Amino acid sequence: MAILITGGAGYIGSHTCVELLSAGFEIIVVDNYINSKPQSLKRVSEITGKSFIVYEMDLLDEEKLEKLFTDNTIDAVIHLAGLKSVGESVHTPLLYYEFNIISTVRLCNVMKKYNVKNLVFSSSATVYGVPESIPINENAHLTAMSPYGRSKLMIEEILRDLYESDQSWSIALLRYFNPVGAHETGLIGEAPNGIPNNLMPYITQVAVGKLKELNVYGNSYPTFDGTGVRDYIHVVDLAKGHLKALEKVTEKPGIEAYNLGTGKGYSVLEMIAAFEKVSERNIPYKITGPRSGDIAVCYADPAKAIIELGWTAEKGIEEMCTDSWRWQFNNPNGYDEKTNILSSGNPRLFTFSGDFPVELVNEAENAKELNY
């Protein structure tokens, strides 16, 4: 079975690639590297000992997307590609609507044309807005508070309309909570561009000396220590959730949403303390004003995923912090291999076509195609 993974070079995508390859799936990856690096896919190949096809292309390019489907037999799609910064989306909403929504519509058009109707979609807990009750289950009221969140919610609605128009589709909407951690090898992990938007990479970059101190946004929330509480889930657990969702969508048609979270909430200060314990590093921080739109408490009710997908999060806060620290310590500059302790001295043979230094040139016409 061949699975197309859009955004497969990203943080969640690379870990999902590892789990799929380890489970025996054939994968094809599409990524434009706006929020990712091709080196992550080289490392996926190192971890798994497997090779796979990668296309460097944009999902907005429907002509090239269609050629991908012509050249490959695809059984299902895991759609992870998209812009993902809440703050950035507020300043550039049209960009988010174009990249996230229009690209998804084009992907679905091509899938429909080639009769590929099994889809796992990367949604977000941001579709819940300010939750009316905690923990949050899938029947909660949906109301996003940012263009990013609205783009995810709009796509969910588009996919529901698609299913209603043609009930041979099978779609899983995965609502992520807060992914953290890294692969246990330390070879792949979260490598944000610029100053991180998420808590864990901010903490790890302070620990490794890239940033001076951590900003804690608010300490007067109605929580036990005044800081915001979130549901942090290990990225490997999250990746495994995609395998379970893939099994579900290949069983029978339908459309369902699933929370992927642990069902537990940790405060910002608890996360700092847990990280300091495993890393034996002090994390200096300062309290600043709360950010607009931030909420006090948000964590999942994962019961539906447990019952219907047979999936549950297995890794705890200590593993999340340990794996995050291992990744950051060994890769202080992310995927900049010149400065990384874990750089491979003997990378697997890979193929680029396009304007890259190459070991072997692939004659494929389609964009910049990589074969790992």
DRENKOL-543688 format. One record per residue (C-alpha): residue in one letter; chain; x, y, z. Coordinates in Angstrom, 2 decimals, padded with zeros to 5 digits, m for minus. Layout:
<sites>
SITE   r   c         u         v         w
SITE   a   A         X         Y         Z
...
</sites>
This chain:
<sites>
SITE   r   c         u         v         w
SITE   m   A    000.00    000.00    000.00
SITE   a   A    001.46    003.37   m001.05
SITE   i   A    000.68    006.38    001.12
SITE   l   A    001.17    009.97   m000.02
SITE   i   A    002.30    012.19    002.87
SITE   t   A    002.02    015.92    002.24
SITE   g   A    004.30    017.99    004.47
SITE   g   A    006.26    014.84    005.21
SITE   a   A    009.55    016.64    005.90
SITE   g   A    008.08    018.63    008.79
SITE   y   A    008.16    017.92    012.51
SITE   i   A    005.08    015.73    012.66
SITE   g   A    005.51    014.55    009.08
SITE   s   A    009.03    013.17    009.53
SITE   h   A    008.01    011.18    012.61
SITE   t   A    004.95    009.88    010.77
SITE   c   A    007.20    008.80    007.88
SITE   v   A    009.31    006.79    010.33
SITE   e   A    006.29    005.02    011.79
SITE   l   A    004.80    004.23    008.38
SITE   l   A    008.06    002.87    006.99
SITE   s   A    008.65    000.84    010.15
SITE   a   A    005.18   m000.65    009.75
SITE   g   A    005.97   m001.77    006.20
SITE   f   A    004.17    000.90    004.19
SITE   e   A    005.51    002.37    000.97
SITE   i   A    005.49    006.17    001.18
SITE   i   A    005.68    009.09   m001.23
SITE   v   A    006.44    012.48    000.31
SITE   v   A    005.53    015.96   m000.94
SITE   d   A    007.01    019.06    000.69
SITE   n   A    007.90    022.61   m000.36
SITE   y   A    010.33    023.09    002.58
SITE   i   A    008.81    026.39    003.73
SITE   n   A    008.63    025.07    007.31
SITE   s   A    010.99    022.11    006.99
SITE   k   A    014.34    020.87    005.72
SITE   p   A    015.13    018.06    003.26
SITE   q   A    017.77    016.81    005.72
SITE   s   A    014.98    015.50    007.93
SITE   l   A    014.06    013.01    005.23
SITE   k   A    017.64    011.83    004.86
SITE   r   A    017.53    011.08    008.56
SITE   v   A    014.20    009.27    008.25
SITE   s   A    015.97    007.00    005.79
SITE   e   A    018.89    006.54    008.20
SITE   i   A    016.57    005.62    011.07
SITE   t   A    014.48    003.13    009.10
SITE   g   A    017.00    001.81    006.58
SITE   k   A    014.30    002.32    003.95
SITE   s   A    014.19    004.35    000.73
SITE   f   A    011.27    006.36   m000.59
SITE   i   A    010.31    008.97   m003.19
SITE   v   A    010.10    012.67   m002.35
SITE   y   A    008.78    015.50   m004.52
SITE   e   A    009.74    019.07   m003.78
SITE   m   A    006.64    020.90   m004.93
SITE   d   A    003.75    023.07   m003.85
SITE   l   A    000.25    021.67   m003.51
SITE   l   A   m001.06    024.84   m005.12
SITE   d   A    000.52    023.59   m008.36
SITE   e   A   m002.31    021.34   m009.48
SITE   e   A   m000.59    020.38   m012.75
SITE   k   A    002.44    018.94   m010.97
SITE   l   A    000.22    017.37   m008.33
SITE   e   A   m001.76    015.62   m011.02
SITE   k   A    001.42    014.31   m012.62
SITE   l   A    002.44    012.86   m009.26
SITE   f   A   m000.81    010.88   m009.19
SITE   t   A   m000.29    009.83   m012.81
SITE   d   A    003.24    008.57   m012.13
SITE   n   A    002.43    006.72   m008.88
SITE   t   A   m000.25    004.36   m007.60
SITE   i   A   m001.52    005.92   m004.37
SITE   d   A   m003.90    004.18   m001.98
SITE   a   A   m004.38    006.90    000.67
SITE   v   A   m003.24    010.40    001.62
SITE   i   A   m002.07    011.77    004.96
SITE   h   A   m002.40    015.53    004.55
SITE   l   A   m000.08    017.41    006.90
SITE   a   A    001.07    020.26    004.67
SITE   g   A    000.15    023.81    005.63
SITE   l   A    001.22    026.98    007.41
SITE   k   A    000.93    026.67    011.17
SITE   s   A    001.73    029.83    013.16
SITE   v   A   m001.25    031.33    015.00
SITE   g   A    000.48    034.69    015.42
SITE   e   A    001.67    034.92    011.84
SITE   s   A   m001.80    034.05    010.57
SITE   v   A   m003.24    037.12    012.29
SITE   h   A   m000.93    039.35    010.25
SITE   t   A   m001.16    037.43    006.96
SITE   p   A   m004.62    035.84    006.88
SITE   l   A   m004.89    035.66    003.09
SITE   l   A   m001.64    033.75    002.91
SITE   y   A   m002.99    031.18    005.39
SITE   y   A   m006.29    030.82    003.58
SITE   e   A   m004.49    030.36    000.27
SITE   f   A   m001.85    027.89    001.44
SITE   n   A   m004.07    025.89    003.78
SITE   i   A   m007.52    025.94    002.20
SITE   i   A   m006.96    026.33   m001.53
SITE   s   A   m004.15    023.77   m001.57
SITE   t   A   m006.44    021.27    000.20
SITE   v   A   m009.21    021.83   m002.35
SITE   r   A   m006.74    021.23   m005.17
SITE   l   A   m005.43    018.10   m003.49
SITE   c   A   m008.96    016.75   m003.11
SITE   n   A   m009.79    017.55   m006.73
SITE   v   A   m006.86    015.48   m007.91
SITE   m   A   m007.62    012.69   m005.43
SITE   k   A   m011.18    012.54   m006.71
SITE   k   A   m010.04    012.44   m010.34
SITE   y   A   m007.78    009.46   m009.63
SITE   n   A   m010.30    007.76   m007.32
SITE   v   A   m008.13    008.04   m004.20
SITE   k   A   m010.69    008.65   m001.47
SITE   n   A   m008.94    007.64    001.77
SITE   l   A   m007.72    010.74    003.62
SITE   v   A   m006.24    011.48    007.03
SITE   f   A   m006.29    015.24    007.65
SITE   s   A   m004.09    017.13    010.08
SITE   s   A   m006.46    019.40    011.98
SITE   s   A   m005.92    021.12    015.33
SITE   a   A   m007.37    021.63    018.79
SITE   t   A   m007.56    025.33    017.85
SITE   v   A   m010.90    024.53    016.20
SITE   y   A   m012.41    024.45    019.72
SITE   g   A   m011.59    028.10    020.46
SITE   v   A   m012.30    028.85    024.12
SITE   p   A   m013.64    025.52    025.42
SITE   e   A   m016.92    025.55    027.28
SITE   s   A   m015.87    022.59    029.42
SITE   i   A   m012.76    020.55    030.19
SITE   p   A   m011.71    017.96    029.08
SITE   i   A   m012.71    018.68    025.49
SITE   n   A   m014.44    015.99    023.48
SITE   e   A   m015.16    015.90    019.75
SITE   n   A   m018.76    017.08    020.20
SITE   a   A   m017.67    020.39    021.74
SITE   h   A   m018.70    023.65    020.10
SITE   l   A   m016.34    024.63    017.27
SITE   t   A   m015.21    028.24    016.98
SITE   a   A   m011.65    029.12    016.01
SITE   m   A   m010.03    032.35    017.21
SITE   s   A   m007.34    032.95    014.58
SITE   p   A   m007.02    032.70    010.79
SITE   y   A   m004.88    029.60    011.30
SITE   g   A   m007.56    027.94    013.42
SITE   r   A   m010.30    029.09    011.05
SITE   s   A   m008.41    027.63    008.10
SITE   k   A   m008.40    024.24    009.87
SITE   l   A   m012.07    024.54    010.77
SITE   m   A   m013.01    025.58    007.22
SITE   i   A   m011.14    022.59    005.81
SITE   e   A   m012.99    020.29    008.19
SITE   e   A   m016.28    021.72    006.90
SITE   i   A   m015.14    021.39    003.28
SITE   l   A   m014.27    017.75    003.87
SITE   r   A   m017.63    017.11    005.52
SITE   d   A   m019.36    018.65    002.49
SITE   l   A   m017.19    016.50    000.22
SITE   y   A   m018.25    013.36    002.05
SITE   e   A   m021.92    014.36    001.94
SITE   s   A   m021.63    014.82   m001.82
SITE   d   A   m019.91    011.46   m002.33
SITE   q   A   m020.17    008.94    000.48
SITE   s   A   m017.50    006.68   m000.95
SITE   w   A   m014.91    008.93    000.72
SITE   s   A   m013.33    007.87    004.02
SITE   i   A   m011.85    010.72    006.05
SITE   a   A   m010.32    011.06    009.52
SITE   l   A   m009.96    014.56    011.00
SITE   l   A   m007.18    014.46    013.59
SITE   r   A   m007.33    017.31    016.09
SITE   y   A   m003.86    017.61    017.57
SITE   f   A   m003.22    019.08    020.97
SITE   n   A    000.40    020.14    021.75
SITE   p   A    003.08    017.94    020.13
SITE   v   A    006.47    017.88    021.87
SITE   g   A    009.44    015.52    022.07
SITE   a   A    011.54    013.94    019.34
SITE   h   A    012.57    010.55    018.03
SITE   e   A    014.57    008.57    020.56
SITE   t   A    017.59    008.44    018.22
SITE   g   A    017.95    012.23    018.43
SITE   l   A    018.10    012.35    014.63
SITE   i   A    014.79    014.09    013.97
SITE   g   A    012.91    016.65    016.03
SITE   e   A    011.33    020.09    016.04
SITE   a   A    013.42    022.72    014.24
SITE   p   A    011.41    025.96    014.02
SITE   n   A    012.52    028.89    011.89
SITE   g   A    013.54    031.87    014.03
SITE   i   A    012.28    032.29    017.59
SITE   p   A    009.99    029.36    018.43
SITE   n   A    006.24    029.88    018.79
SITE   n   A    005.81    026.75    020.90
SITE   l   A    006.87    026.21    024.50
SITE   m   A    009.14    023.16    024.31
SITE   p   A    011.52    024.31    021.54
SITE   y   A    011.71    027.68    023.32
SITE   i   A    012.76    025.90    026.53
SITE   t   A    015.31    023.71    024.73
SITE   q   A    016.85    026.65    022.90
SITE   v   A    017.28    028.47    026.21
SITE   a   A    018.86    025.33    027.67
SITE   v   A    021.35    025.02    024.81
SITE   g   A    022.23    028.72    024.99
SITE   k   A    020.64    029.92    021.75
SITE   l   A    018.14    032.11    023.64
SITE   k   A    018.77    034.07    026.84
SITE   e   A    015.53    033.35    028.67
SITE   l   A    012.02    032.05    028.28
SITE   n   A    009.01    034.35    028.21
SITE   v   A    006.14    033.01    030.31
SITE   y   A    003.00    034.70    029.05
SITE   g   A    000.90    035.38    032.11
SITE   n   A    000.85    034.04    035.68
SITE   s   A   m002.60    035.09    036.83
SITE   y   A   m004.74    032.50    035.08
SITE   p   A   m007.22    030.57    037.26
SITE   t   A   m004.86    027.57    037.45
SITE   f   A   m002.98    026.15    040.43
SITE   d   A    000.20    028.12    039.66
SITE   g   A   m001.28    030.91    037.54
SITE   t   A    000.25    029.77    034.23
SITE   g   A   m001.57    028.25    031.28
SITE   v   A   m002.27    024.53    031.25
SITE   r   A   m002.03    022.49    028.04
SITE   d   A   m002.21    018.90    026.86
SITE   y   A    001.31    017.98    025.68
SITE   i   A    001.60    014.83    023.58
SITE   h   A    004.80    013.11    022.50
SITE   v   A    005.25    013.45    018.73
SITE   v   A    005.92    009.70    018.38
SITE   d   A    002.57    008.93    020.01
SITE   l   A    001.00    011.46    017.66
SITE   a   A    002.68    009.84    014.64
SITE   k   A    001.37    006.44    015.69
SITE   g   A   m002.10    007.96    015.82
SITE   h   A   m001.85    008.53    012.06
SITE   l   A   m001.24    004.83    011.50
SITE   k   A   m004.35    003.97    013.50
SITE   a   A   m006.36    006.58    011.60
SITE   l   A   m005.05    005.17    008.31
SITE   e   A   m006.24    001.72    009.32
SITE   k   A   m009.65    003.21    010.12
SITE   v   A   m010.12    005.06    006.82
SITE   t   A   m009.19    002.00    004.78
SITE   e   A   m011.84   m000.11    006.52
SITE   k   A   m015.02    001.62    005.37
SITE   p   A   m016.31    005.00    004.15
SITE   g   A   m017.27    007.79    006.54
SITE   i   A   m015.92    010.92    008.18
SITE   e   A   m014.99    011.25    011.84
SITE   a   A   m013.00    013.65    014.03
SITE   y   A   m010.60    012.39    016.70
SITE   n   A   m008.73    014.17    019.47
SITE   l   A   m005.08    013.17    019.71
SITE   g   A   m004.02    014.15    023.21
SITE   t   A   m003.13    012.56    026.52
SITE   g   A   m006.11    013.73    028.53
SITE   k   A   m003.75    015.39    031.03
SITE   g   A   m002.82    019.03    031.42
SITE   y   A    000.52    020.48    032.50
SITE   s   A    001.22    024.12    033.31
SITE   v   A    004.07    026.13    031.82
SITE   l   A    005.91    026.08    035.14
SITE   e   A    005.44    022.32    035.46
SITE   m   A    006.97    021.84    032.02
SITE   i   A    009.93    024.03    032.93
SITE   a   A    010.49    022.08    036.17
SITE   a   A    010.23    018.71    034.40
SITE   f   A    012.72    019.80    031.76
SITE   e   A    015.17    021.16    034.33
SITE   k   A    015.05    017.80    036.12
SITE   v   A    015.93    015.65    033.11
SITE   s   A    018.42    018.07    031.54
SITE   e   A    020.08    019.27    034.75
SITE   r   A    020.02    022.74    033.20
SITE   n   A    018.55    025.88    034.73
SITE   i   A    015.92    027.55    032.55
SITE   p   A    015.78    031.29    033.30
SITE   y   A    012.40    032.84    032.56
SITE   k   A    010.51    036.06    032.99
SITE   i   A    006.81    036.64    033.42
SITE   t   A    005.26    038.84    030.75
SITE   g   A    001.70    039.82    029.96
SITE   p   A   m000.67    037.18    028.59
SITE   r   A   m001.00    036.95    024.83
SITE   s   A   m004.24    037.95    023.19
SITE   g   A   m006.39    034.89    022.54
SITE   d   A   m004.58    032.58    024.97
SITE   i   A   m006.84    030.55    027.24
SITE   a   A   m006.25    029.25    030.76
SITE   v   A   m006.75    025.51    030.38
SITE   c   A   m006.99    023.17    027.40
SITE   y   A   m006.70    019.41    027.41
SITE   a   A   m008.34    016.58    025.53
SITE   d   A   m010.81    013.86    026.19
SITE   p   A   m009.14    011.15    024.06
SITE   a   A   m011.76    008.46    024.73
SITE   k   A   m013.08    008.36    021.17
SITE   a   A   m009.62    007.69    019.70
SITE   i   A   m009.00    005.04    022.35
SITE   i   A   m012.28    003.24    021.60
SITE   e   A   m012.59    003.67    017.82
SITE   l   A   m008.96    003.76    016.70
SITE   g   A   m007.43    001.55    019.37
SITE   w   A   m004.89    004.30    020.00
SITE   t   A   m003.66    005.78    023.25
SITE   a   A   m000.75    008.05    024.17
SITE   e   A    001.94    006.04    025.96
SITE   k   A    004.79    008.47    026.67
SITE   g   A    004.78    010.72    029.72
SITE   i   A    006.19    014.15    030.51
SITE   e   A    009.64    012.80    031.43
SITE   e   A    010.08    011.09    028.07
SITE   m   A    008.79    014.20    026.30
SITE   c   A    011.43    016.34    028.01
SITE   t   A    014.24    013.77    027.71
SITE   d   A    013.73    013.26    023.99
SITE   s   A    013.36    016.99    023.34
SITE   w   A    016.63    017.65    025.15
SITE   r   A    018.50    014.85    023.38
SITE   w   A    017.43    016.28    020.01
SITE   q   A    018.32    019.88    020.85
SITE   f   A    021.62    019.04    022.58
SITE   n   A    022.84    016.98    019.63
SITE   n   A    021.40    019.37    017.04
SITE   p   A    021.83    022.88    018.48
SITE   n   A    021.12    024.45    015.09
SITE   g   A    018.40    022.07    013.98
SITE   y   A    019.22    020.42    010.66
SITE   d   A    022.35    022.47    010.02
SITE   e   A    024.55    019.39    009.71
SITE   k   A    027.82    021.35    009.87
SITE   t   A    027.31    021.97    013.58
SITE   n   A    025.45    018.86    014.69
SITE   i   A    026.99    016.24    016.93
SITE   l   A    024.90    013.49    015.33
SITE   s   A    025.73    014.36    011.71
SITE   s   A    026.12    011.14    009.79
SITE   g   A    029.54    010.49    008.34
SITE   n   A    028.06    008.12    005.75
SITE   p   A    024.67    009.41    004.59
SITE   r   A    022.57    007.11    002.45
SITE   l   A    022.68    007.63   m001.30
SITE   f   A    020.05    010.12   m002.35
SITE   t   A    019.07    011.72   m005.62
SITE   f   A    018.18    015.29   m006.44
SITE   s   A    017.08    016.69   m009.75
SITE   g   A    017.12    020.45   m009.86
SITE   d   A    019.62    023.10   m008.87
SITE   f   A    021.34    021.15   m006.10
SITE   p   A    024.74    019.53   m005.63
SITE   v   A    023.98    015.97   m006.69
SITE   e   A    025.40    012.51   m006.39
SITE   l   A    023.15    011.21   m009.13
SITE   v   A    020.79    013.15   m011.38
SITE   n   A    017.28    011.84   m011.79
SITE   e   A    015.73    012.44   m015.21
SITE   a   A    012.22    012.92   m013.82
SITE   e   A    010.45    015.96   m015.21
SITE   n   A    008.48    016.62   m012.06
SITE   a   A    009.85    019.49   m009.98
SITE   k   A    012.86    018.50   m007.84
SITE   e   A    012.39    014.84   m007.16
SITE   l   A    014.39    013.10   m004.47
SITE   n   A    014.77    009.36   m004.08
SITE   y   A    016.10    008.30   m000.68
</sites>
